[in-house]
Amino acid sequence: MLFGFFLAIAGMFAFAVAPRIGMVMVWTGAVCAWFGIAVAIEQKPWIPRGKLLLQILLGASAFSLALTASPLSIRGIFIAALLGGVIGAFASQWSRWLANKR
């Protein structure tokens, strides 16, 4: 998770020099950080609806944050936020599967 945050921040600085490389770094960092947070949320003893809502919000924010480093319009960022929310809704299955693999 921390590696993802570091990669996203470094990607924002790299975006000023090399936009494509910076964009890929921000995207990769956002996905790594979001997935690390999803795994951490799944291990908390919260109610299932609360976990699901938080993972939906984090998925939407991770995708829309990553898209701020890309040349999309506001409509594209909104669609990506919706897509991130849908993907975040399924984060519990992915993170449960990953947590059981350890």
MOPAC internal coordinates of N, CA, C and O (Angstrom, degrees):
PM7 1SCF
backbone

  N    0.0000 0     0.00 0     0.00 0    0    0    0
  C    1.4446 1     0.00 0     0.00 0    1    0    0
  C    1.5314 1   109.99 1     0.00 0    2    1    0
  O    1.2310 1   120.30 1   132.68 1    3    2    1
  N    1.3165 1   117.03 1   -47.32 1    3    2    1
  C    1.4614 1   119.19 1  -179.85 1    5    3    2
  C    1.5219 1   111.57 1   -66.75 1    6    5    3
  O    1.2310 1   120.66 1   145.27 1    7    6    5
  N    1.3285 1   116.35 1   -34.73 1    7    6    5
  C    1.4624 1   119.90 1   176.00 1    9    7    6
  C    1.5271 1   110.14 1   -61.52 1   10    9    7
  O    1.2310 1   120.33 1   141.03 1   11   10    9
  N    1.3312 1   116.98 1   -38.97 1   11   10    9
  C    1.4600 1   120.87 1   178.28 1   13   11   10
  C    1.5175 1   112.20 1   -63.65 1   14   13   11
  O    1.2310 1   120.41 1   137.24 1   15   14   13
  N    1.3388 1   116.82 1   -42.76 1   15   14   13
  C    1.4624 1   119.70 1   177.63 1   17   15   14
  C    1.5272 1   111.09 1   -63.43 1   18   17   15
  O    1.2310 1   120.94 1   136.38 1   19   18   17
  N    1.3337 1   115.81 1   -43.62 1   19   18   17
  C    1.4593 1   119.84 1   178.65 1   21   19   18
  C    1.5257 1   111.00 1   -61.70 1   22   21   19
  O    1.2310 1   120.36 1   136.93 1   23   22   21
  N    1.3189 1   116.92 1   -43.07 1   23   22   21
  C    1.4583 1   121.27 1  -179.54 1   25   23   22
  C    1.5277 1   111.05 1   -64.39 1   26   25   23
  O    1.2310 1   120.15 1   140.27 1   27   26   25
  N    1.3299 1   117.32 1   -39.73 1   27   26   25
  C    1.4655 1   120.29 1   178.80 1   29   27   26
  C    1.5285 1   111.27 1   -66.84 1   30   29   27
  O    1.2310 1   120.01 1   138.52 1   31   30   29
  N    1.3158 1   117.58 1   -41.48 1   31   30   29
  C    1.4641 1   120.47 1   179.66 1   33   31   30
  C    1.5195 1   110.64 1   -67.48 1   34   33   31
  O    1.2310 1   120.25 1   136.30 1   35   34   33
  N    1.3323 1   117.13 1   -43.70 1   35   34   33
  C    1.4643 1   120.09 1   177.14 1   37   35   34
  C    1.5253 1   110.65 1   -63.86 1   38   37   35
  O    1.2310 1   120.42 1   144.91 1   39   38   37
  N    1.3201 1   116.80 1   -35.09 1   39   38   37
  C    1.4626 1   120.69 1   177.88 1   41   39   38
  C    1.5143 1   112.64 1   -65.60 1   42   41   39
  O    1.2310 1   120.19 1   146.37 1   43   42   41
  N    1.3255 1   117.24 1   -33.63 1   43   42   41
  C    1.4664 1   119.79 1   177.41 1   45   43   42
  C    1.5232 1   111.02 1   -66.43 1   46   45   43
  O    1.2310 1   120.39 1   143.65 1   47   46   45
  N    1.3275 1   116.86 1   -36.35 1   47   46   45
  C    1.4622 1   119.27 1   175.57 1   49   47   46
  C    1.5257 1   110.96 1   -72.21 1   50   49   47
  O    1.2310 1   120.35 1   141.02 1   51   50   49
  N    1.3226 1   116.94 1   -38.98 1   51   50   49
  C    1.4696 1   120.64 1   179.60 1   53   51   50
  C    1.5233 1   111.22 1   -67.96 1   54   53   51
  O    1.2310 1   120.14 1   154.90 1   55   54   53
  N    1.3213 1   117.34 1   -25.10 1   55   54   53
  C    1.4631 1   121.65 1  -179.59 1   57   55   54
  C    1.5252 1   111.22 1   -61.43 1   58   57   55
  O    1.2310 1   120.35 1   149.19 1   59   58   57
  N    1.3282 1   116.94 1   -30.81 1   59   58   57
  C    1.4659 1   120.58 1   179.82 1   61   59   58
  C    1.5245 1   111.74 1   -68.54 1   62   61   59
  O    1.2310 1   120.20 1   150.20 1   63   62   61
  N    1.3211 1   117.22 1   -29.80 1   63   62   61
  C    1.4622 1   121.48 1  -177.40 1   65   63   62
  C    1.5250 1   111.50 1   -96.25 1   66   65   63
  O    1.2310 1   120.77 1   129.99 1   67   66   65
  N    1.3172 1   116.13 1   -50.01 1   67   66   65
  C    1.4661 1   121.90 1  -178.50 1   69   67   66
  C    1.5293 1   108.26 1  -130.31 1   70   69   67
  O    1.2310 1   120.20 1   -84.52 1   71   70   69
  N    1.3359 1   117.22 1    95.48 1   71   70   69
  C    1.4716 1   119.97 1  -172.92 1   73   71   70
  C    1.5329 1   115.02 1   -57.00 1   74   73   71
  O    1.2310 1   119.48 1   138.64 1   75   74   73
  N    1.3073 1   118.60 1   -41.36 1   75   74   73
  C    1.4764 1   120.07 1  -178.06 1   77   75   74
  C    1.5311 1   111.52 1   -66.68 1   78   77   75
  O    1.2310 1   120.67 1   134.10 1   79   78   77
  N    1.3155 1   116.33 1   -45.90 1   79   78   77
  C    1.4651 1   119.98 1   179.86 1   81   79   78
  C    1.5271 1   110.03 1   -64.96 1   82   81   79
  O    1.2310 1   120.57 1   137.42 1   83   82   81
  N    1.3223 1   116.52 1   -42.58 1   83   82   81
  C    1.4603 1   120.30 1   177.86 1   85   83   82
  C    1.5144 1   112.43 1   -61.89 1   86   85   83
  O    1.2310 1   120.61 1   139.72 1   87   86   85
  N    1.3408 1   116.44 1   -40.28 1   87   86   85
  C    1.4570 1   120.81 1   179.55 1   89   87   86
  C    1.5304 1   110.69 1   -63.49 1   90   89   87
  O    1.2310 1   120.60 1   136.55 1   91   90   89
  N    1.3214 1   116.45 1   -43.45 1   91   90   89
  C    1.4690 1   120.14 1   179.15 1   93   91   90
  C    1.5257 1   110.48 1   -65.31 1   94   93   91
  O    1.2310 1   120.33 1   140.34 1   95   94   93
  N    1.3277 1   116.98 1   -39.66 1   95   94   93
  C    1.4672 1   120.17 1   178.89 1   97   95   94
  C    1.5243 1   111.19 1   -64.68 1   98   97   95
  O    1.2310 1   120.20 1   137.92 1   99   98   97
  N    1.3314 1   117.23 1   -42.08 1   99   98   97
  C    1.4661 1   120.49 1   179.51 1  101   99   98
  C    1.5234 1   110.17 1   -65.03 1  102  101   99
  O    1.2310 1   120.38 1   135.14 1  103  102  101
  N    1.3222 1   116.87 1   -44.86 1  103  102  101
  C    1.4677 1   120.52 1   179.14 1  105  103  102
  C    1.5240 1   111.01 1   -60.90 1  106  105  103
  O    1.2310 1   120.34 1   131.69 1  107  106  105
  N    1.3226 1   116.96 1   -48.31 1  107  106  105
  C    1.4606 1   120.53 1  -178.89 1  109  107  106
  C    1.5272 1   111.00 1   -63.74 1  110  109  107
  O    1.2310 1   120.48 1   138.02 1  111  110  109
  N    1.3174 1   116.70 1   -41.98 1  111  110  109
  C    1.4589 1   120.30 1   178.53 1  113  111  110
  C    1.5125 1   112.83 1   -64.46 1  114  113  111
  O    1.2310 1   120.30 1   139.03 1  115  114  113
  N    1.3306 1   117.02 1   -40.97 1  115  114  113
  C    1.4664 1   120.20 1   179.31 1  117  115  114
  C    1.5231 1   110.93 1   -64.93 1  118  117  115
  O    1.2310 1   120.33 1   138.56 1  119  118  117
  N    1.3103 1   116.98 1   -41.44 1  119  118  117
  C    1.4675 1   119.80 1   179.73 1  121  119  118
  C    1.5287 1   110.86 1   -67.34 1  122  121  119
  O    1.2310 1   119.86 1   137.28 1  123  122  121
  N    1.3272 1   117.88 1   -42.72 1  123  122  121
  C    1.4751 1   120.81 1   178.47 1  125  123  122
  C    1.5250 1   111.26 1   -63.20 1  126  125  123
  O    1.2310 1   120.48 1   135.12 1  127  126  125
  N    1.3150 1   116.68 1   -44.88 1  127  126  125
  C    1.4641 1   120.20 1  -179.88 1  129  127  126
  C    1.5217 1   110.99 1   -65.42 1  130  129  127
  O    1.2310 1   120.56 1   137.22 1  131  130  129
  N    1.3280 1   116.54 1   -42.78 1  131  130  129
  C    1.4618 1   120.16 1  -179.39 1  133  131  130
  C    1.5207 1   110.77 1   -63.92 1  134  133  131
  O    1.2310 1   120.27 1   137.49 1  135  134  133
  N    1.3224 1   117.08 1   -42.51 1  135  134  133
  C    1.4569 1   118.99 1  -179.17 1  137  135  134
  C    1.5262 1   111.21 1   -68.59 1  138  137  135
  O    1.2310 1   119.98 1   143.85 1  139  138  137
  N    1.3212 1   117.64 1   -36.15 1  139  138  137
  C    1.4599 1   120.22 1   175.84 1  141  139  138
  C    1.5210 1   112.01 1   -64.13 1  142  141  139
  O    1.2310 1   120.52 1   141.16 1  143  142  141
  N    1.3236 1   116.62 1   -38.84 1  143  142  141
  C    1.4620 1   120.32 1   177.24 1  145  143  142
  C    1.5202 1   110.38 1   -67.75 1  146  145  143
  O    1.2310 1   120.11 1   140.75 1  147  146  145
  N    1.3410 1   117.39 1   -39.25 1  147  146  145
  C    1.4682 1   120.65 1   179.23 1  149  147  146
  C    1.5243 1   111.19 1   -62.04 1  150  149  147
  O    1.2310 1   120.22 1   139.69 1  151  150  149
  N    1.3189 1   117.18 1   -40.31 1  151  150  149
  C    1.4672 1   120.64 1   177.70 1  153  151  150
  C    1.5282 1   110.07 1   -66.36 1  154  153  151
  O    1.2310 1   120.09 1   139.12 1  155  154  153
  N    1.3303 1   117.42 1   -40.88 1  155  154  153
  C    1.4673 1   120.71 1   179.43 1  157  155  154
  C    1.5274 1   111.38 1   -65.52 1  158  157  155
  O    1.2310 1   120.20 1   141.27 1  159  158  157
  N    1.3321 1   117.23 1   -38.73 1  159  158  157
  C    1.4674 1   120.55 1   178.84 1  161  159  158
  C    1.5203 1   110.35 1   -65.60 1  162  161  159
  O    1.2310 1   120.56 1   140.63 1  163  162  161
  N    1.3196 1   116.54 1   -39.37 1  163  162  161
  C    1.4655 1   120.52 1  -177.99 1  165  163  162
  C    1.5222 1   111.90 1   -64.21 1  166  165  163
  O    1.2310 1   119.85 1   153.64 1  167  166  165
  N    1.3089 1   117.90 1   -26.36 1  167  166  165
  C    1.4594 1   121.03 1  -179.02 1  169  167  166
  C    1.5250 1   112.76 1   -85.40 1  170  169  167
  O    1.2310 1   119.60 1   172.84 1  171  170  169
  N    1.3251 1   118.36 1    -7.16 1  171  170  169
  C    1.4654 1   121.77 1   179.33 1  173  171  170
  C    1.5317 1   109.80 1   -80.79 1  174  173  171
  O    1.2310 1   119.90 1   -31.55 1  175  174  173
  N    1.3345 1   117.80 1   148.45 1  175  174  173
  C    1.4739 1   120.52 1  -179.86 1  177  175  174
  C    1.5312 1   112.51 1   -85.46 1  178  177  175
  O    1.2310 1   120.07 1  -126.74 1  179  178  177
  N    1.3192 1   117.46 1    53.26 1  179  178  177
  C    1.4571 1   121.34 1   179.90 1  181  179  178
  C    1.5169 1   109.80 1   -96.43 1  182  181  179
  O    1.2310 1   121.20 1   -11.07 1  183  182  181
  N    1.3195 1   115.31 1   168.93 1  183  182  181
  C    1.4657 1   119.02 1   176.89 1  185  183  182
  C    1.5322 1   109.19 1   -69.76 1  186  185  183
  O    1.2310 1   119.88 1   -29.89 1  187  186  185
  N    1.3306 1   117.84 1   150.11 1  187  186  185
  C    1.4748 1   120.22 1  -175.97 1  189  187  186
  C    1.5264 1   114.17 1   -60.35 1  190  189  187
  O    1.2310 1   120.01 1   142.08 1  191  190  189
  N    1.3307 1   117.59 1   -37.92 1  191  190  189
  C    1.4739 1   119.48 1  -179.81 1  193  191  190
  C    1.5244 1   111.39 1   -65.98 1  194  193  191
  O    1.2310 1   120.53 1   142.14 1  195  194  193
  N    1.3214 1   116.59 1   -37.86 1  195  194  193
  C    1.4619 1   120.33 1   178.10 1  197  195  194
  C    1.5163 1   111.98 1   -65.48 1  198  197  195
  O    1.2310 1   120.82 1   138.71 1  199  198  197
  N    1.3301 1   116.04 1   -41.29 1  199  198  197
  C    1.4648 1   120.04 1   176.75 1  201  199  198
  C    1.5241 1   110.63 1   -62.38 1  202  201  199
  O    1.2310 1   120.88 1   135.14 1  203  202  201
  N    1.3386 1   115.93 1   -44.86 1  203  202  201
  C    1.4630 1   120.39 1  -178.43 1  205  203  202
  C    1.5217 1   110.96 1   -62.37 1  206  205  203
  O    1.2310 1   120.17 1   135.01 1  207  206  205
  N    1.3321 1   117.28 1   -44.99 1  207  206  205
  C    1.4614 1   120.73 1  -179.85 1  209  207  206
  C    1.5275 1   111.21 1   -62.87 1  210  209  207
  O    1.2310 1   120.42 1   136.85 1  211  210  209
  N    1.3067 1   116.80 1   -43.15 1  211  210  209
  C    1.4602 1   120.16 1   179.87 1  213  211  210
  C    1.5241 1   111.51 1   -65.96 1  214  213  211
  O    1.2310 1   119.84 1   141.41 1  215  214  213
  N    1.3304 1   117.92 1   -38.59 1  215  214  213
  C    1.4568 1   120.43 1   178.74 1  217  215  214
  C    1.5232 1   111.60 1   -69.56 1  218  217  215
  O    1.2310 1   120.03 1   145.90 1  219  218  217
  N    1.3284 1   117.55 1   -34.10 1  219  218  217
  C    1.4662 1   120.31 1   175.37 1  221  219  218
  C    1.5242 1   110.16 1   -64.80 1  222  221  219
  O    1.2310 1   120.42 1   133.93 1  223  222  221
  N    1.3282 1   116.81 1   -46.07 1  223  222  221
  C    1.4671 1   120.24 1   179.70 1  225  223  222
  C    1.5229 1   111.85 1   -63.48 1  226  225  223
  O    1.2310 1   120.33 1   138.31 1  227  226  225
  N    1.3227 1   116.98 1   -41.69 1  227  226  225
  C    1.4631 1   119.78 1   179.58 1  229  227  226
  C    1.5214 1   111.95 1   -68.92 1  230  229  227
  O    1.2310 1   120.04 1   143.29 1  231  230  229
  N    1.3235 1   117.52 1   -36.71 1  231  230  229
  C    1.4651 1   120.02 1   176.75 1  233  231  230
  C    1.5141 1   111.77 1   -64.38 1  234  233  231
  O    1.2310 1   120.67 1   136.94 1  235  234  233
  N    1.3344 1   116.32 1   -43.06 1  235  234  233
  C    1.4635 1   119.99 1   178.96 1  237  235  234
  C    1.5212 1   111.20 1   -65.46 1  238  237  235
  O    1.2310 1   120.40 1   138.62 1  239  238  237
  N    1.3182 1   116.84 1   -41.38 1  239  238  237
  C    1.4658 1   118.57 1  -178.73 1  241  239  238
  C    1.5240 1   111.64 1   -71.33 1  242  241  239
  O    1.2310 1   119.78 1   144.78 1  243  242  241
  N    1.3334 1   118.02 1   -35.22 1  243  242  241
  C    1.4682 1   119.88 1   179.00 1  245  243  242
  C    1.5213 1   111.03 1   -65.29 1  246  245  243
  O    1.2310 1   120.36 1   136.75 1  247  246  245
  N    1.3287 1   116.93 1   -43.25 1  247  246  245
  C    1.4599 1   119.40 1  -179.91 1  249  247  246
  C    1.5221 1   111.64 1   -68.15 1  250  249  247
  O    1.2310 1   120.12 1   137.28 1  251  250  249
  N    1.3292 1   117.37 1   -42.72 1  251  250  249
  C    1.4657 1   118.50 1  -179.12 1  253  251  250
  C    1.5252 1   111.16 1   -70.23 1  254  253  251
  O    1.2310 1   119.70 1   146.33 1  255  254  253
  N    1.3250 1   118.19 1   -33.67 1  255  254  253
  C    1.4609 1   120.72 1   175.98 1  257  255  254
  C    1.5203 1   110.87 1   -66.19 1  258  257  255
  O    1.2310 1   120.61 1   137.72 1  259  258  257
  N    1.3215 1   116.44 1   -42.28 1  259  258  257
  C    1.4654 1   119.54 1   178.97 1  261  259  258
  C    1.5233 1   111.05 1   -64.93 1  262  261  259
  O    1.2310 1   120.03 1   147.44 1  263  262  261
  N    1.3056 1   117.55 1   -32.56 1  263  262  261
  C    1.4608 1   119.87 1  -178.79 1  265  263  262
  C    1.5198 1   113.18 1   -77.77 1  266  265  263
  O    1.2310 1   119.73 1   168.80 1  267  266  265
  N    1.3190 1   118.11 1   -11.20 1  267  266  265
  C    1.4627 1   118.02 1   175.37 1  269  267  266
  C    1.5209 1   110.81 1   -68.52 1  270  269  267
  O    1.2310 1   120.24 1   161.01 1  271  270  269
  N    1.3312 1   117.15 1   -18.99 1  271  270  269
  C    1.4665 1   121.02 1   177.29 1  273  271  270
  C    1.5185 1   111.73 1   -94.21 1  274  273  271
  O    1.2310 1   120.13 1  -161.92 1  275  274  273
  N    1.3090 1   117.36 1    18.08 1  275  274  273
  C    1.4638 1   120.55 1   178.24 1  277  275  274
  C    1.5232 1   109.17 1  -128.53 1  278  277  275
  O    1.2310 1   120.49 1   -22.12 1  279  278  277
  N    1.3164 1   116.67 1   157.88 1  279  278  277
  C    1.4662 1   119.87 1  -174.28 1  281  279  278
  C    1.5315 1   113.73 1   -82.57 1  282  281  279
  O    1.2310 1   119.66 1  -133.22 1  283  282  281
  N    1.3148 1   118.26 1    46.78 1  283  282  281
  C    1.4584 1   120.98 1   178.10 1  285  283  282
  C    1.5257 1   110.37 1   -96.14 1  286  285  283
  O    1.2310 1   121.24 1   -18.91 1  287  286  285
  N    1.2955 1   115.23 1   161.09 1  287  286  285
  C    1.4559 1   120.62 1   178.41 1  289  287  286
  C    1.5283 1   109.76 1   -80.93 1  290  289  287
  O    1.2310 1   120.97 1    -2.55 1  291  290  289
  N    1.3097 1   115.75 1   177.45 1  291  290  289
  C    1.4610 1   120.99 1   177.32 1  293  291  290
  C    1.5278 1   109.77 1   -62.61 1  294  293  291
  O    1.2310 1   120.48 1   142.67 1  295  294  293
  N    1.3219 1   116.70 1   -37.33 1  295  294  293
  C    1.4625 1   120.42 1   178.91 1  297  295  294
  C    1.5328 1   110.49 1   -63.64 1  298  297  295
  O    1.2310 1   120.37 1   139.69 1  299  298  297
  N    1.3237 1   116.90 1   -40.31 1  299  298  297
  C    1.4623 1   120.36 1   177.40 1  301  299  298
  C    1.5128 1   112.33 1   -64.19 1  302  301  299
  O    1.2310 1   120.46 1   140.92 1  303  302  301
  N    1.3256 1   116.73 1   -39.08 1  303  302  301
  C    1.4645 1   120.49 1   178.46 1  305  303  302
  C    1.5265 1   110.35 1   -67.60 1  306  305  303
  O    1.2310 1   120.09 1   142.77 1  307  306  305
  N    1.3446 1   117.44 1   -37.23 1  307  306  305
  C    1.4633 1   121.05 1   177.62 1  309  307  306
  C    1.5289 1   110.75 1   -64.93 1  310  309  307
  O    1.2310 1   120.55 1   136.95 1  311  310  309
  N    1.3280 1   116.56 1   -43.05 1  311  310  309
  C    1.4678 1   120.29 1   178.29 1  313  311  310
  C    1.5287 1   110.14 1   -63.81 1  314  313  311
  O    1.2310 1   120.45 1   140.41 1  315  314  313
  N    1.3280 1   116.75 1   -39.59 1  315  314  313
  C    1.4653 1   120.09 1   177.84 1  317  315  314
  C    1.5255 1   111.32 1   -65.70 1  318  317  315
  O    1.2310 1   120.19 1   144.83 1  319  318  317
  N    1.3374 1   117.24 1   -35.17 1  319  318  317
  C    1.4607 1   119.78 1   177.06 1  321  319  318
  C    1.5260 1   110.42 1   -65.31 1  322  321  319
  O    1.2310 1   120.33 1   139.86 1  323  322  321
  N    1.3319 1   116.98 1   -40.14 1  323  322  321
  C    1.4658 1   119.95 1   176.42 1  325  323  322
  C    1.5284 1   110.88 1   -64.71 1  326  325  323
  O    1.2310 1   120.73 1   137.03 1  327  326  325
  N    1.3246 1   116.22 1   -42.97 1  327  326  325
  C    1.4618 1   120.43 1   177.87 1  329  327  326
  C    1.5279 1   110.89 1   -62.46 1  330  329  327
  O    1.2310 1   120.42 1   138.61 1  331  330  329
  N    1.3226 1   116.81 1   -41.39 1  331  330  329
  C    1.4640 1   120.50 1   177.19 1  333  331  330
  C    1.5182 1   112.22 1   -63.44 1  334  333  331
  O    1.2310 1   120.54 1   144.21 1  335  334  333
  N    1.3368 1   116.56 1   -35.79 1  335  334  333
  C    1.4635 1   119.57 1   176.08 1  337  335  334
  C    1.5147 1   112.55 1   -65.10 1  338  337  335
  O    1.2310 1   120.76 1   139.49 1  339  338  337
  N    1.3310 1   116.15 1   -40.51 1  339  338  337
  C    1.4668 1   120.18 1   178.02 1  341  339  338
  C    1.5272 1   110.31 1   -66.10 1  342  341  339
  O    1.2310 1   120.58 1   135.74 1  343  342  341
  N    1.3259 1   116.49 1   -44.26 1  343  342  341
  C    1.4651 1   119.76 1   178.08 1  345  343  342
  C    1.5285 1   110.27 1   -65.50 1  346  345  343
  O    1.2310 1   120.38 1   142.86 1  347  346  345
  N    1.3222 1   116.88 1   -37.14 1  347  346  345
  C    1.4616 1   120.40 1   177.19 1  349  347  346
  C    1.5136 1   112.73 1   -64.00 1  350  349  347
  O    1.2310 1   120.43 1   151.22 1  351  350  349
  N    1.3422 1   116.79 1   -28.78 1  351  350  349
  C    1.4599 1   119.94 1   178.08 1  353  351  350
  C    1.5218 1   111.52 1   -65.42 1  354  353  351
  O    1.2310 1   120.41 1   152.50 1  355  354  353
  N    1.3212 1   116.83 1   -27.50 1  355  354  353
  C    1.4593 1   120.46 1   179.31 1  357  355  354
  C    1.5253 1   112.62 1   -97.45 1  358  357  355
  O    1.2310 1   120.15 1  -174.56 1  359  358  357
  N    1.3152 1   117.32 1     5.44 1  359  358  357
  C    1.4695 1   120.63 1  -178.59 1  361  359  358
  C    1.5146 1   111.94 1   -64.81 1  362  361  359
  O    1.2310 1   120.21 1   151.75 1  363  362  361
  N    1.3286 1   117.20 1   -28.25 1  363  362  361
  C    1.4621 1   118.61 1  -179.01 1  365  363  362
  C    1.5265 1   111.44 1   -65.33 1  366  365  363
  O    1.2310 1   120.25 1   141.92 1  367  366  365
  N    1.3371 1   117.13 1   -38.08 1  367  366  365
  C    1.4679 1   118.64 1   177.98 1  369  367  366
  C    1.5262 1   110.84 1   -66.72 1  370  369  367
  O    1.2310 1   120.35 1   137.10 1  371  370  369
  N    1.3223 1   116.94 1   -42.90 1  371  370  369
  C    1.4660 1   120.39 1  -179.56 1  373  371  370
  C    1.5172 1   110.84 1   -64.98 1  374  373  371
  O    1.2310 1   120.82 1   133.78 1  375  374  373
  N    1.3343 1   116.04 1   -46.22 1  375  374  373
  C    1.4615 1   118.56 1  -176.50 1  377  375  374
  C    1.5248 1   111.16 1   -70.82 1  378  377  375
  O    1.2310 1   119.67 1   146.27 1  379  378  377
  N    1.3362 1   118.23 1   -33.73 1  379  378  377
  C    1.4592 1   120.35 1   175.79 1  381  379  378
  C    1.5288 1   110.39 1   -64.67 1  382  381  379
  O    1.2310 1   120.81 1   138.80 1  383  382  381
  N    1.3277 1   116.05 1   -41.20 1  383  382  381
  C    1.4594 1   120.72 1   178.69 1  385  383  382
  C    1.5257 1   110.52 1   -63.75 1  386  385  383
  O    1.2310 1   120.55 1   137.75 1  387  386  385
  N    1.3331 1   116.56 1   -42.25 1  387  386  385
  C    1.4580 1   120.29 1   179.96 1  389  387  386
  C    1.5277 1   111.23 1   -68.75 1  390  389  387
  O    1.2310 1   120.19 1   139.55 1  391  390  389
  N    1.3316 1   117.24 1   -40.45 1  391  390  389
  C    1.4626 1   120.69 1  -179.18 1  393  391  390
  C    1.5325 1   111.11 1   -66.44 1  394  393  391
  O    1.2310 1   119.86 1   146.99 1  395  394  393
  N    1.3221 1   117.87 1   -33.01 1  395  394  393
  C    1.4658 1   120.61 1   178.73 1  397  395  394
  C    1.5190 1   112.30 1   -76.95 1  398  397  395
  O    1.2310 1   119.91 1   160.12 1  399  398  397
  N    1.3240 1   117.77 1   -19.88 1  399  398  397
  C    1.4602 1   121.18 1   179.60 1  401  399  398
  C    1.5222 1   112.06 1   -73.95 1  402  401  399
  O    1.2310 1   119.93 1   156.74 1  403  402  401
  N    1.3269 1   117.73 1   -23.26 1  403  402  401
  C    1.4688 1   120.98 1  -176.37 1  405  403  402
  C    1.4890 1   111.86 1   -70.72 1  406  405  403
  O    1.2310 1   120.10 1   180.00 1  407  406  405

